[in-house]
Amino acid sequence: MAVRIGIIGAGNIGSVHASQFSQLRDVCEITSITDLYLPLAEQRAVEFGIPAVPESPEALIQSPNVDAVIIGVPNQYHADLAIQAIEAGKHVLLEKPMGINAAAAKRILQAAEKTDKVVMVGHQMRWESVPMQIKEQIDRGELGKIYNAKTGWFRRKGIPGWGTWFTRMDQSGGGPLIDIGVHMLDLALYLMGNPKPVSVFGSTYAEFGPKRRGIGTWGKPNWNGVYDVEDLATAMIKMEDGSTLTLEVSWAVHMDTDNTPFVHLMGTEGGASYRGATGKLLTEKFDKPMETALSRPENDESERLRLSRHFLDCILTGKQPITSALTGFTNNLVLDAIYESSRTGHEVKLDWNLS
């Protein structure tokens, strides 16, 4: 049985999802797409051969021709649309971050726990080839216990859509921390074995955006808009098992950076490093340091195609997605704590009360 898919949001990310799921027509069919700007949805419908353009997200969610809803809209709308879809009995694939903050993410998690439908967060970096190779070795025990990790993503001049929803705290929930930092946090926690974060100490800075400097190429600026988010964030996260994670991200910074995401894992038996399309496994043998290079195979399919296939597989088999609603809530909980720690100047203990 083909899974019937509806896409909410016809912008850049909606187009990406339409492209990927269009390659999996043996197990799915995109039956509808909508957007607050309907002409854009109509354009995507023609581009990808999608038969229906419902007049609103609510109409798409209630459609009997939709089994699964993909949500690719600004962060502030994630929770309401996801919960509507869950309560309508639909499977949900939700773009990151799961919620604009931890309170919104908790609402989604509580709704997800009341259904047998698949609720998955779209963290595509878990399906990149090099992290998958590293995870395979971790699962085999080659790294031993991972006790410390460093992750980050320094963009030197990459503030997106200055003055649009990207740079408004009330619409995005934050700057690079919630935009690209959530990817690095999610990937690092996953590779560490999903330890439970318990405390955070962090700081955020806005040294470029308020001066209209550090502007990137993503999105069209609105110079009459607002910039009230950070452009750099740094944090130390401590886990229940004693392990630690350092997270550092920027949209704009004066430093020597290749603008590439990275994760460094330090284990008792070995280590691993990931940087973009390459990586290394590191250990010590015969009293000498040894390392093995990792790279993306030739003709490797895209990480988003693997993510899309995983979502459909979970729907068809009933298994839990690896980027579950709980992992999405965990990410939001940590991000909120970093912002709070920066405001107060103190360490923040995480509140895991889910009631």
C-alpha positions in Angstrom: 0.0 0.0 0.0 1.4 3.4 -1.0 1.6 6.0 1.8 -0.3 9.1 0.7 1.7 12.2 1.6 0.6 15.8 2.1 3.2 18.6 2.4 2.6 21.8 4.4 5.0 24.5 3.3 6.0 25.0 -0.4 9.2 27.0 0.2 12.8 25.7 -0.1 12.5 22.9 2.4 9.1 21.8 1.1 10.6 21.6 -2.3 13.4 19.4 -1.0 10.9 17.0 0.6 8.8 16.9 -2.6 11.9 16.0 -4.6 13.0 13.2 -2.2 9.6 11.6 -1.8 9.0 11.8 -5.5 11.9 9.3 -5.9 10.1 6.7 -3.7 7.0 6.3 -5.7 7.1 2.5 -5.2 6.0 3.1 -1.6 4.5 6.5 -1.5 2.4 9.1 -3.4 2.4 12.9 -2.8 -1.3 13.7 -3.0 -1.3 17.3 -1.9 0.7 20.4 -1.1 -0.3 23.7 0.4 1.2 27.0 1.6 0.0 30.3 3.1 1.0 31.7 -0.3 -1.1 29.4 -2.6 0.6 30.4 -5.9 3.8 28.9 -4.6 2.1 25.7 -3.7 0.5 25.6 -7.1 3.9 26.1 -8.7 5.3 23.1 -6.7 2.2 21.0 -7.7 3.0 21.5 -11.3 6.7 21.0 -10.8 6.3 17.6 -9.0 3.0 16.4 -10.5 1.0 16.8 -7.2 -2.7 16.5 -7.9 -4.2 18.7 -5.1 -3.5 22.1 -3.6 -5.8 22.4 -0.5 -6.7 26.0 0.4 -5.2 25.7 3.9 -3.0 23.5 6.2 -6.1 22.5 8.1 -7.8 21.4 4.9 -4.8 19.3 4.0 -4.7 17.7 7.4 -8.3 16.7 7.3 -8.1 15.3 3.8 -9.0 11.6 3.6 -6.4 11.3 0.8 -3.5 12.1 3.2 -2.0 9.4 5.5 1.2 11.3 6.5 1.8 15.1 6.8 5.2 16.7 6.2 5.6 20.1 8.0 8.1 22.5 6.6 7.1 25.9 7.8 8.6 28.5 10.2 9.3 27.3 13.7 6.5 29.1 15.5 3.9 27.0 13.6 5.4 23.6 14.2 3.5 22.6 17.4 0.0 23.6 16.4 0.2 22.0 13.0 1.9 18.8 14.3 -0.7 18.4 17.0 -3.6 19.0 14.6 -2.1 16.3 12.3 -1.5 13.8 15.2 -5.1 14.3 16.5 -6.4 13.8 13.0 -4.8 10.4 12.9 -1.9 11.3 10.5 1.7 10.3 10.7 4.0 13.3 11.0 7.4 14.3 9.7 8.4 17.6 11.2 11.3 19.8 10.2 13.8 20.7 12.9 13.6 22.1 15.5 10.7 20.1 16.7 9.3 23.2 18.6 10.1 26.8 18.9 10.9 26.1 22.5 10.7 23.2 25.0 7.1 24.0 26.0 6.0 23.7 22.4 8.0 20.5 22.0 6.5 19.0 25.2 3.0 19.6 23.7 4.0 17.6 20.6 5.6 14.9 22.7 2.5 14.5 24.8 0.3 14.3 21.7 2.6 11.8 20.1 2.5 9.5 23.2 -1.3 9.3 22.9 -1.1 7.8 19.3 0.3 4.9 17.5 1.2 7.0 14.5 4.8 7.8 13.6 6.0 11.2 14.7 9.5 11.9 13.4 11.8 14.9 13.4 13.8 15.6 10.2 17.4 15.6 11.4 19.0 14.5 8.1 22.6 14.6 9.4 22.0 11.2 11.1 21.7 9.7 7.6 24.9 11.2 6.2 27.3 8.5 5.2 30.3 9.3 7.4 28.2 9.6 10.7 26.6 6.3 9.7 30.0 4.7 9.3 31.0 6.1 12.7 27.8 4.9 14.4 28.4 1.4 13.1 31.8 1.3 14.8 30.4 2.7 18.0 27.7 0.1 18.1 30.4 -2.6 17.7 32.1 -1.2 20.8 35.2 0.0 19.0 35.2 3.4 20.8 34.4 2.0 24.2 32.6 4.5 26.5 32.4 7.9 25.0 33.1 10.3 27.9 33.6 13.6 26.1 32.6 15.1 22.8 32.9 18.4 20.9 30.6 19.6 18.2 29.9 22.7 16.3 29.4 24.6 13.1 31.1 28.0 12.5 29.8 30.0 9.7 32.0 33.1 9.1 29.4 35.2 7.2 26.1 33.4 7.1 23.3 35.2 8.7 20.1 34.1 6.8 17.2 36.3 5.9 18.1 39.3 8.0 14.9 40.9 9.4 12.7 37.9 8.4 11.3 35.2 10.7 14.8 33.7 10.8 16.1 36.6 12.9 13.1 37.1 15.1 13.1 35.4 18.5 9.3 35.3 18.6 9.1 33.4 15.3 12.2 31.3 15.2 13.0 30.7 18.8 16.7 31.8 18.3 19.6 32.3 16.0 22.3 29.8 15.0 21.8 27.8 18.2 18.3 26.7 17.2 19.0 26.8 13.4 22.2 24.8 12.9 23.1 24.1 16.6 20.1 21.8 16.9 21.5 19.6 14.1 24.9 19.3 15.8 23.4 18.7 19.3 21.1 16.0 17.8 23.9 14.3 15.9 26.4 14.4 18.8 23.9 13.0 21.4 22.9 10.3 18.9 26.6 9.2 18.4 27.2 9.4 22.1 24.5 6.8 22.6 21.7 9.2 23.6 22.9 9.9 27.2 20.4 12.0 29.3 21.5 15.7 29.6 21.1 17.0 33.1 22.8 20.4 33.2 23.9 23.2 30.9 26.2 26.2 31.2 26.2 28.5 28.1 26.5 31.9 26.6 25.1 33.6 23.5 26.3 36.7 21.7 24.9 39.1 19.1 27.9 41.0 17.8 27.2 41.0 14.0 23.4 40.9 13.4 22.4 44.1 15.2 25.1 46.0 13.1 23.8 44.4 9.9 27.1 42.6 9.4 27.8 39.0 8.7 25.0 38.7 6.1 24.8 35.4 4.2 23.2 34.4 0.9 20.3 32.4 2.3 17.0 34.2 2.1 16.1 37.7 1.1 16.8 40.4 3.7 14.1 42.7 5.1 15.9 45.8 6.2 12.7 47.1 7.8 12.6 43.9 9.9 13.9 42.8 13.3 17.1 41.1 14.5 16.9 40.1 18.1 18.6 36.7 18.2 22.2 35.6 18.8 24.9 35.2 16.1 27.2 32.9 18.2 26.5 30.4 21.0 28.7 28.2 23.2 27.8 25.7 25.8 28.9 22.8 28.0 26.4 20.1 28.5 26.7 17.5 31.3 25.0 14.1 31.1 23.6 11.8 33.8 26.3 9.3 33.1 29.0 11.9 33.7 29.9 12.4 30.1 30.2 15.9 28.6 29.5 17.7 25.4 30.8 21.1 24.2 28.6 22.8 21.5 29.7 25.9 19.6 27.9 27.4 16.6 27.8 30.7 14.7 26.2 32.4 11.8 28.9 35.1 11.8 32.3 35.2 13.5 35.9 36.5 12.9 37.8 33.2 12.8 39.6 30.9 10.5 36.8 28.5 9.6 35.9 26.3 6.6 32.1 26.7 7.4 31.9 22.9 7.9 30.0 21.0 10.6 32.1 18.8 12.9 31.8 16.3 15.7 34.8 14.9 17.7 34.1 11.9 19.9 36.5 10.8 22.7 36.1 7.2 23.9 38.0 4.9 26.2 39.0 2.6 23.4 39.0 4.9 20.4 37.8 8.2 19.0 36.1 9.5 15.9 36.0 12.7 14.0 33.4 13.9 11.5 33.9 17.0 9.3 31.5 17.4 6.4 32.0 14.6 3.9 35.1 13.1 5.6 36.0 11.6 9.0 38.5 9.5 10.9 38.5 6.7 13.4 41.4 7.0 15.9 42.9 4.6 18.4 46.2 3.3 19.8 47.8 0.0 18.8 51.2 -1.3 19.8 51.9 1.9 21.7 51.4 4.0 18.5 48.5 6.2 17.4 46.6 4.8 14.5 43.8 6.2 12.4 41.5 5.2 9.6 40.1 7.7 7.1 36.4 7.7 6.3 34.7 9.3 3.3 31.4 9.4 1.4 31.2 6.5 -1.2 31.0 7.4 -4.8 27.4 7.6 -6.1 26.1 7.7 -2.5 22.4 8.5 -2.3 21.5 11.6 -0.4 21.0 11.7 3.3 17.5 13.1 2.9 16.5 10.2 0.6 17.6 7.8 3.4 15.7 9.9 5.9 12.6 9.8 3.7 12.8 6.1 3.3 13.2 5.6 7.1 10.0 7.6 7.7 8.1 5.4 5.2 9.6 2.3 6.6 8.5 3.2 10.1 5.0 3.8 8.9 4.8 0.5 7.0 6.4 -1.6 9.8 5.3 0.2 12.9 8.8 0.7 14.3 9.9 3.8 16.2 11.9 6.4 14.2 15.4 7.0 15.4 14.6 10.7 15.4 11.6 10.3 17.7 9.5 13.0 19.4 11.5 12.3 22.6 14.8 13.1 20.9 13.2 16.3 19.5 12.0 17.3 23.0 15.5 16.6 24.4 17.1 18.9 21.9 14.6 21.7 22.7 15.1 21.2 26.4 18.9 21.7 26.1 18.6 24.7 23.8 16.2 26.5 26.2 18.6 25.8 29.0 21.5 27.4 27.0 19.5 30.5 26.4 18.5 30.6 30.1 22.0 30.1 31.3 23.2 32.9 29.0 20.5 35.2 30.5 21.2 34.4 34.1 25.0 33.7 34.0 24.4 30.4 35.9 24.3 26.7 35.3 20.8 25.4 34.5 19.5 22.0 35.7 17.2 20.4 33.2 13.5 19.8 34.1 12.5 16.4 32.8 8.9 16.6 34.1 6.8 15.5 31.2 3.4 15.8 32.8 
